[in-house]
């Protein structure tokens, strides 16, 4: 299972990403600032192929008031550091792009791992399980209803793009 991603370190990292947040009810609503070229996917054909499929995820979460570009970059940097601290090579890379770092990109870098949309959905389910371990999810009684995409919404990501790193890409618009 992706080499022990359910370690306490991942949950601690997500806790850090959500630290200082009292309650979802206290969060201010509002998306991150608009991008200058939203209509054009500047990352397609560079980090991943042009996405063949798209979907929208309507989150019941509210973007947290202090979910800034720095917090999103810190989240991705922390996740990357956690993967690099393992005793095995990561199977995927996660990074944020865009003027406000509000587009999350996840690319498989291992042949045979996360190379179908079904395997990507399994990865999202695993990341949801990790997010549910955080005190924020438990203390706010959302661990049974929030998932990884809700975590993305809390942090201010507006899009998640997954790719197998070769020929497949899928985009999820977070609303």
C-alpha positions as CSV (number, residue, x, y, z in Angstrom):
1,X,0.0,0.0,0.0
2,X,2.2,2.8,-1.3
3,X,4.8,1.9,1.2
4,X,3.3,2.9,4.5
5,X,1.6,6.2,3.7
6,X,-0.6,5.7,6.7
7,X,2.3,6.4,9.1
8,X,1.7,8.9,11.8
9,X,3.9,11.4,10.0
10,X,1.3,11.9,7.3
11,X,-1.5,12.6,9.8
12,X,0.8,14.9,11.7
13,X,1.6,16.8,8.5
14,X,-2.1,17.2,7.7
15,X,-2.6,18.4,11.2
16,X,0.1,21.0,10.7
17,X,-1.5,22.1,7.4
18,X,-4.8,22.6,9.2
19,X,-3.4,24.0,12.5
20,X,-4.8,27.1,14.0
21,X,-8.3,26.3,12.7
22,X,-11.0,26.4,15.3
23,X,-14.1,25.2,13.5
24,X,-15.4,24.9,9.9
25,X,-18.3,27.2,11.0
26,X,-15.8,30.0,11.7
27,X,-14.1,29.7,8.4
28,X,-14.5,32.6,5.9
29,X,-15.9,31.7,2.6
30,X,-14.3,32.7,-0.7
31,X,-12.2,31.2,-3.3
32,X,-8.5,32.1,-3.9
33,X,-7.8,34.9,-6.3
34,X,-8.6,34.2,-9.9
35,X,-5.8,33.1,-12.2
36,X,-4.8,35.2,-15.1
37,X,-5.2,32.3,-17.7
38,X,-7.8,30.0,-16.2
39,X,-9.3,29.1,-19.6
40,X,-5.9,27.8,-20.8
41,X,-4.3,24.8,-19.0
42,X,-0.7,26.0,-19.0
43,X,0.4,22.8,-17.4
44,X,-1.0,20.4,-19.9
45,X,1.6,18.8,-22.2
46,X,4.3,19.9,-19.7
47,X,3.5,18.1,-16.4
48,X,0.8,15.8,-17.8
49,X,-1.0,15.1,-21.1
50,X,-4.1,17.1,-22.0
51,X,-6.7,15.7,-19.7
52,X,-9.1,13.3,-21.4
53,X,-11.7,13.4,-18.6
54,X,-13.0,16.0,-16.2
55,X,-15.4,16.1,-13.3
56,X,-16.5,18.6,-10.7
57,X,-16.6,17.9,-7.0
58,X,-19.0,20.1,-5.0
59,X,-17.5,20.2,-1.5
60,X,-19.5,20.9,1.6
61,X,-16.4,22.3,3.2
62,X,-15.6,26.0,3.2
63,X,-12.2,27.4,2.2
64,X,-10.5,28.5,5.4
65,X,-9.8,32.2,5.8
66,X,-6.1,31.7,6.3
67,X,-5.6,29.2,3.5
68,X,-3.0,31.2,1.5
69,X,-0.6,30.5,-1.3
70,X,2.0,29.9,1.4
71,X,-0.1,27.3,3.2
72,X,-0.8,25.4,0.0
73,X,2.9,25.4,-0.9
74,X,3.8,24.4,2.6
75,X,1.3,21.5,2.4
76,X,2.8,20.2,-0.8
77,X,6.4,20.7,0.4
78,X,5.6,18.9,3.6
79,X,3.9,16.0,1.8
80,X,7.0,15.8,-0.5
81,X,9.4,15.8,2.4
82,X,7.4,13.0,4.1
83,X,7.6,10.9,1.0
84,X,11.3,11.5,0.6
85,X,11.9,10.5,4.2
86,X,10.6,7.0,3.5
87,X,13.0,4.1,2.9
88,X,11.7,3.7,-0.6
89,X,11.2,5.8,-3.7
90,X,7.9,7.7,-4.0
91,X,5.3,6.3,-6.4
92,X,3.9,9.7,-7.2
93,X,4.8,13.4,-7.0
94,X,2.5,16.1,-5.7
95,X,2.9,19.8,-6.5
96,X,1.0,23.1,-6.6
97,X,0.9,25.3,-9.6
98,X,-0.8,28.6,-10.6
99,X,-0.3,32.2,-9.5
100,X,-2.0,31.3,-6.2
101,X,-0.7,27.7,-6.1
102,X,-4.3,26.7,-6.1
103,X,-4.0,23.9,-8.7
104,X,-2.8,20.6,-7.1
105,X,-1.1,18.2,-9.5
106,X,-0.4,14.5,-8.7
107,X,1.7,12.5,-11.2
108,X,2.6,8.9,-10.9
109,X,6.3,8.3,-11.5
110,X,6.3,4.5,-11.3
111,X,5.2,2.3,-14.1
112,X,2.3,0.1,-13.1
113,X,1.3,2.3,-10.1
114,X,-1.6,4.7,-10.3
115,X,-1.8,4.1,-14.0
116,X,-5.6,3.9,-14.3
117,X,-8.3,6.2,-13.1
118,X,-9.5,3.5,-10.7
119,X,-6.0,3.3,-9.1
120,X,-6.0,7.1,-8.9
121,X,-9.4,7.0,-7.1
122,X,-7.9,4.4,-4.7
123,X,-5.0,6.9,-4.0
124,X,-7.6,9.6,-3.3
125,X,-9.4,7.2,-0.9
126,X,-6.1,6.5,0.9
127,X,-5.4,10.2,1.2
128,X,-8.9,10.6,2.5
129,X,-8.2,8.0,5.2
130,X,-5.0,9.8,6.2
131,X,-6.9,13.2,6.4
132,X,-9.5,11.6,8.6
133,X,-6.8,10.8,11.2
134,X,-6.2,14.5,11.9
135,X,-7.5,16.1,15.0
136,X,-9.1,18.8,12.8
137,X,-11.3,16.2,11.1
138,X,-12.1,14.4,14.3
139,X,-12.7,17.5,16.6
140,X,-15.0,19.1,14.0
141,X,-16.9,15.9,13.6
142,X,-16.3,15.8,9.8
143,X,-14.1,12.6,9.6
144,X,-17.1,10.6,8.5
145,X,-18.2,13.0,5.8
146,X,-15.1,14.9,4.5
147,X,-12.6,13.3,2.1
148,X,-9.4,14.3,0.4
149,X,-11.2,16.7,-2.0
150,X,-12.8,18.4,1.0
151,X,-9.3,18.8,2.5
152,X,-8.3,20.4,-0.8
153,X,-11.2,22.8,-0.6
154,X,-10.3,23.7,3.0
155,X,-6.7,24.5,1.9
156,X,-8.0,26.6,-1.1
157,X,-7.2,24.3,-4.0
158,X,-9.6,24.8,-6.9
159,X,-8.5,22.0,-9.1
160,X,-6.8,18.6,-8.8
161,X,-5.2,17.0,-11.8
162,X,-4.0,13.4,-11.7
163,X,-1.8,11.8,-14.4
164,X,-0.3,8.4,-14.8
165,X,2.8,10.3,-16.1
166,X,2.5,8.9,-19.6
167,X,-0.7,9.1,-21.5
168,X,-3.6,9.6,-19.0
169,X,-4.8,12.7,-17.2
170,X,-8.0,13.5,-15.3
171,X,-9.0,16.9,-13.8
172,X,-11.3,17.5,-10.8
173,X,-12.7,21.0,-10.4
174,X,-13.2,21.6,-6.7
175,X,-16.3,23.8,-6.1
